[in-house]
Amino acid sequence: MTPEQKTARVKRLVSAARSLVTGQQGITLAANHVLRCLYDLGDDWVERYPIYTEFRNALPAEVPISTERLFWHFDKVLELDPLLAKVEYNFRAKLMSESFLIIEKYS
């Protein structure tokens, strides 16, 4: 990747971290966005910030997230939401903290 590409990708990472901290996106969507940005920067970046991968792996496979929720029956989404809420609650402080660090370091 060229230096210009790296700079652009780091800017996208900071923007994604900001969206998580400010609540512009839900925590699951924002964390997934940060993780995609880390993957775009390379495996070493993913390893440097493992909390996002840990969060993603902690999400139960049967719980729909993002636009996938639109294709599920409303009652089933409501039934599974407590599982999603529990994982989000358990990771919220760590994700926020790591996102703040990314913003401070790369802004």
URFENPE-V425785 format. One record per backbone hydrogen bond with DSSP energy under -1.0 kcal/mol. NH is the residue of the N-H (numbers start at 1). CO is the residue of the C=O. If there is no record, write none. Layout:
nh;co
NH;CO
NH;CO
This chain:
nh;co
6;2
7;3
8;4
9;5
10;6
11;7
12;8
13;9
14;10
15;11
16;12
17;13
18;14
19;15
20;16
21;17
22;18
25;19
30;26
31;27
32;28
33;29
34;30
35;31
36;32
37;33
38;34
39;35
40;36
41;37
42;38
46;42
47;43
48;44
49;45
54;50
55;51
56;52
57;53
58;54
63;60
68;65
69;66
70;67
71;68
72;69
77;73
78;74
79;75
80;76
81;77
83;80
84;80
85;81
86;82
87;83
88;84
89;85
90;86
91;87
92;88
95;91
96;92
97;93
98;94
99;95
100;96
101;97
102;98
103;99
104;100
105;101
106;102
107;103
